[in-house]
Amino acid sequence: MSELVKYLSEGDHPVEASLRPEPTVQALKERIDRGYVFVKFTDTKGGTELGVRLDPEATDLSKADFDKGTGTVHLVGNLTLDYVKVRCIADINLETLSGQGHLEPVEA
């Protein structure tokens, strides 16, 4: 397991929703509706941006009000980082488009 995967798997880390061209709640909602979001871990050298295919059953949007831009989204999805299958879990505050997250290695 790489140092990066190990580091991001230990405890929670600061994350932000990586949205282009403009970071807005509506842009995040569109990405969630498509089932694919970019989450950036900001406490690594230069930041680590990961593309996450969302797991609709594990992702929780019940505490989010996208119209008002308030609340939080609980995003869960799988990806491969440095040849290791991992699950990304991130809680994003809609007011700041940032929050906390971590990785969990997935057994093959």
N, C-alpha and C positions, 0 to 999 in steps of 0.2 A: 504494500500500500504506500502511495506517495506521501510525502510530508504534507502536501496541500490537503489531500483527502483526510489524512489523520487530523490535521489542525481543525478543519471545518467540521469534523465529526465530534469534536470535544467541546461541549457546552454551546451556548448560543452566541451568535455573532451579529453585529450590525449589518443590515441589508437594506437595499432600496430597490424599488421597481425600476428597471431600466427601460425607459420609454423614449422613442424617437418619432417624429422630430421634436415633440414637445411633451414634457411630463405632466399629463393631466389625468384626472380620475376617469374621464371618458375613454382615454387611450388605454388605460389599464383594463377597463370593462371590456373593451373590444378584444384585447388580447385574451382575457379570461374566456370570453364567448367563443373564441377560436380554439381554446384548449391548449395554448402555448404561450408562455410568458418568459421574459428574461428577468432574472434576479441577480443583483450584483452584491457580492460580499465586499464591503468597503474596508475591512481591516486587514486585507492582504496587500502585498506589495503591488501597487498600481490598481488594486481591486480585481476581483474575479467575477466575471459576468458569465452566468450559466443559463442556457436555454433549457426550460423545463416543460416537458409534456405533462399537463395536469391530469391527475387521477380524479375524475368527476365525483367518485363516491367518497373520497377522503377530503377533498377540498370543501371548505365551509364558507359560504357567503352570507349566512343568516344574520351576522352581526354588522353587515355593511349596508349603508344607504348611499347608493351611487348618485342618486339625484341631488342629495344634499352634500355629498362629498364627506360623509362622516362614518365613523365606525371602523371596523377592521375586517380584512379578509384573511382566511387561513388557507394558504396554498400548499398543496402537496402534489409532488410528481416525481417521476423517475428520469434518470439520465445516466450517462457514463462519463466519468471524469478520470483522466489518467488511467484508462483501461479498467477502472473499477466501477461496477454498477452501484449507484447510490440513489437514495430517496432524498429529495430536497423538501424541507418543511420550513415554511416562512409565514410569519404573521406580519401583515403590512397595514399600517394605519393610513386610511384614505386622506386624512388632512395633510400628512407630511409625505406620503408615498414612500415611507421608510418604516423599519421595524427590526425584528429579530428573526434569525433563522439558523438552521444547522443542516448538516448532512447525516444520513444514516446509511452505512454500507449495507447492501442487500446481498444475502447469501445466494449463490448461484443455484 
